[in-house]
Amino acid sequence: MIPYRNESPALALEVPPPAVEMVFVGNHCNFSGCLITTTIQELGGITSAALTTFPEFQRFVSSTGAAPEVLLLDEPLMRGLTDAERDWVLDLPGLKLGIAYSTMEFALACHADPALRQRSASIFPLNVRLDVWLSIVKLIVHGGSYVCPEVIAARPTEDRAEPAGISGLTQRQLDVLQQVADGHSNKRIAENLGLSIHTVKLHLHNGSLRLGARNRTEAAMRYREMHP
């Protein structure tokens, strides 16, 4: 479907927008029409809206009478929120919040924010591969929460729990990497571990990052070196 865009306050008042499941709020460079269309198609054509300012989003929620299920904000938009606007977002019932960052400094600040952590806000970079982006958004839509592993690793040790294993890999990442090393496809790994395919892809992506592997084959080799 074509994402809803409305940059006219007058039109927003005269023609109430339809109820939507996902809203993107940010500039056109970060949330391009192509990116949004591809995301919505991958998600099975869920209803969506693309807005560029926070007042537009507030009017949108007021017009529809309900908050969307998923709200994705880019860093410039999130940085520009007042305390009152930020509290308004966090008070929206049942909202799944995703923050797409462009600087590590901002990502770390978001991850350290108690209110955002309480809402299990997802924090992920804007400049990821399309398949990783789609996997992250799918995870959020299905009720999961994602924080980029570089953000977790960059936090002071005393502020985060020790990861499972001396390698810094979580148990799920180890499970997926073992299956990869055994030659299984993502579909078979998902079946074996009782996970969705996009969750398998995320665990593989994050595990590869922690191992410094550039691809699936290299990740399997490095796992085998650790677990001969």
N, C-alpha and C positions, 0 to 999 in steps of 0.2 A: 504494500500500500504506500501511497505518497504521504510522508510525514506531515502532520498539521503544523503550519507556521502562521503566526498572526502577530504582526508587529504594529498593528494599529489599535491603540486604546479604545477608540470610538467603536471600531468593529467588534472588539472583544466584548463590549457592553451590549451591542445590538444583536449579535448572533452568538448565542452560547455554544461553546465548543462541545463536542461529544465527549462522553466519559472515556477515559483512556487507561491503559494498563501500565504504560511506561512513558516517562517524560524526560527529555534531554534539555538541560538548560545550560547554555554556554555559547561562545561565539562560533561562527560558521567555519572558521579555520580548524577548530578542535573537533567539533561535531558536524562534519560535512554531510550534505545530503546523501552522498554516495555511501558513507559509512553507516548512516542511520538506516537507509534503505536495505543495505546488505544485512545489517543486524536484525531488522524486523523480519526479513525473509527467512533468515536462519532460524528465528524463533517461531516460525509458523504463521507469520502475518498477524501478530498481536497488535492491538490498537496502540498508537503512539502519538506523541506531540513533540515538536522541536521548537523551543523558545530561546530568546537571546538575553532576556533580562529577568531579574527576580520579581519586579512588580508585575510583569506579564504572567509569571507563574502563580503569584498570589491571586490575580484576577481569574486565572484559569481555574484554580481550585474553587474559588468562590462561585464561579459560573456553573461548574459541574456539580458542586455540592459534595464532593468527595476528593480525597487525595488519591493520586495514582498508586499502584502497587509498588512501582520501582521509580526512583528519582536518581538520575545521573547528572552530577554537576561537574564542570571543569574548574581548574584551579583559579583562574581569574574571577569567575563568578563567586566561588566560595570565599576568596580573599576579600571581596567587596561587601560581604554581608555585614550588617550591623549586628550587635548582640541580640537585639530584639528579633531581627529577621532570622538569625540562626536558631534562636529558641523556638520560633514559630515552626521552622522546618522540623526540628527534633521532636516537637509535640504532635506532629501529624501521626494519627494512629495507624499502626501496621505498616509503616513505610519501610521499604528496603532501600537503603541509601548507598550510593556508590560515588566516590570522589576520584576523578581522573586528574592526576597531578602532572606537572611538567618540571618541577624542581624537587630534589630530594629534601631540601630544607623544609618545604611546606609539607611534604609527605610525612616526615618525622614529627612535625608539630601536630598533624592530624592524628597520627597513631598514638601520640602521648596524651591526647585530649580525652579526659575521663568521660565526658558526655558522648563523644563519638564512639568510644570503645563500648560504652554501655549499650548503645544502639547497634553494635556490631557492624559499623559502617565499613564498607569495602574500600580499600585504598589501592589504586593501581595506576601505572603510568599511561600517559596518552600515546607514547611512541613504542607500542608493542606490535608484533606481527598480527595480522588480521585474525589468524586462527586462534591465537592466544586471547586476543580481545573478545572474540566470540565465545570462547570457553569461559572466560571470566564473567561476561554478562549472563550467559546461561546459568552459571552457578548462582549468581545473585537472584535471578528470576525464580529459580527453584528453591529459594530460601537459604542458600548458603552465604558465607561471608569469606571474602578473599582479601588478604593483605600481601602485597608484593614481598617476596623473600628478602630482597635487598633492603627494604625498609625495616623488616624485623631484625635482620643481621646488623644493621647500622645502629640500632638502639643500644644504649649502655647495658652491659651484662646484668647489672643489678636490677634493671627495669624489666627484664624479660625472663621467662622460664627457660631452663636449659633444654635444648632440643634433644630428642631421643638419639642416642648413638654418638660416638666420638666424631663422626664425620660431619655432624650438624644436620643430618637427614632425619626427618620424622619417620616413624614406623611405616606410615602409609607410603611415603616416598620410597622407602626400602622395599616394601612389598611390590610396588609397581616396577621398580628397577630390576628386581629379581625376575619378575615375569618377562620383562623386556629381554633380559640376558638369556632367558630360556627360549627365546625366539617367538614369543606369543604376540599376536596382533593386539591393537588397542581394544578391539571388539571382544576378543577372547579374554583379555585381562579384565575387562569390565564384568564379564560373566563370571570369571573365577573369583573375583574379589567382591562381587555384589555392588559395583559402583556403576555410575553412568559413564559413557565414553568421554564426555567433556571433562568429568572429574579426573579420569585417568590421564587425560592430556595435561591437565593442570599439574598433577603430581609429577608427571614425567618432566614437564617444563621446569618446575621449581627444583626438582632433584638434579636435573642437568645443570642448572645454574649453580647450585651449591658444589657440584663436582667439577665445574669449569669445563663441562663437555659442550661441544658445539653442535652435536647432532645425536640422534638416537643410538647409532652404532658406537660412537665414542662413549656415551653414557653407559652402555652395556659393558664395554671393555673396562671402564674405570670401576664399575660395580664389581666385576669379576676380580680385578686386582685387589679390591678390599675384602672380597669374600671368595677366595680361591676354592 
